[in-house]
Amino acid sequence: MKARVNSDLCTGCGLCEEVCPEVFQVQDNVAVVIADPVPPAAEESCREAMDNCPTEAITIEE
């Protein structure tokens, strides 16, 4: 599984980092993916971060 953040949509709210710090980190007011591929233990929280992103900036490739 791979996660992506659309930096044009991301507002840097930090929700993804809060939900899934193994994969997301906010840097310079935009979230970035710090684990590629997503570790198996973080897949569920990564999906939760995508589902809860207020700007729908996160996408997941299975």
C-alpha positions as CSV (number, residue, x, y, z in Angstrom):
1,M,0.0,0.0,0.0
2,K,1.2,3.5,-0.8
3,A,-0.1,6.8,0.5
4,R,0.0,10.1,-1.3
5,V,-0.7,13.7,-0.2
6,N,-1.8,16.3,-2.7
7,S,0.0,19.3,-1.5
8,D,-2.3,21.6,-3.4
9,L,-5.3,20.4,-1.3
10,C,-3.5,19.9,2.0
11,T,-4.1,22.6,4.6
12,G,-1.6,21.2,7.1
13,C,-4.3,20.6,9.8
14,G,-2.3,17.7,11.2
15,L,-5.1,15.3,11.6
16,C,-3.3,12.6,9.5
17,E,-0.2,12.9,11.6
18,E,-2.3,12.6,14.7
19,V,-4.1,9.5,13.4
20,C,-1.2,7.8,11.7
21,P,2.2,9.3,12.8
22,E,4.0,6.2,11.3
23,V,3.1,7.4,7.8
24,F,2.4,11.2,7.9
25,Q,4.2,14.2,9.2
26,V,3.4,17.9,8.8
27,Q,6.4,19.9,7.5
28,D,6.2,23.5,6.5
29,N,2.4,23.5,6.9
30,V,1.8,20.6,4.6
31,A,1.6,16.9,5.3
32,V,4.2,14.6,3.7
33,V,4.4,10.8,3.6
34,I,7.4,9.5,5.6
35,A,6.8,5.8,5.0
36,D,6.7,4.3,1.5
37,P,5.3,1.7,1.4
38,V,3.0,2.0,4.4
39,P,4.0,-0.5,7.0
40,P,1.4,-3.3,7.4
41,A,0.8,-2.4,11.0
42,A,-0.2,1.1,10.0
43,E,-2.5,0.3,7.1
44,E,-5.7,0.6,9.1
45,S,-4.8,4.0,10.7
46,C,-3.6,5.2,7.3
47,R,-7.0,4.4,5.8
48,E,-8.6,6.2,8.8
49,A,-6.4,9.3,8.1
50,M,-7.5,9.3,4.4
51,D,-11.2,8.9,5.4
52,N,-11.0,11.8,7.9
53,C,-8.9,14.2,5.9
54,P,-11.1,17.4,5.7
55,T,-9.8,18.4,2.2
56,E,-9.5,14.8,0.8
57,A,-5.9,15.4,0.1
58,I,-4.8,11.8,0.9
59,T,-5.1,9.0,-1.5
60,I,-4.1,5.4,-1.1
61,E,-2.9,3.0,-3.8
62,E,-3.4,-0.7,-2.8
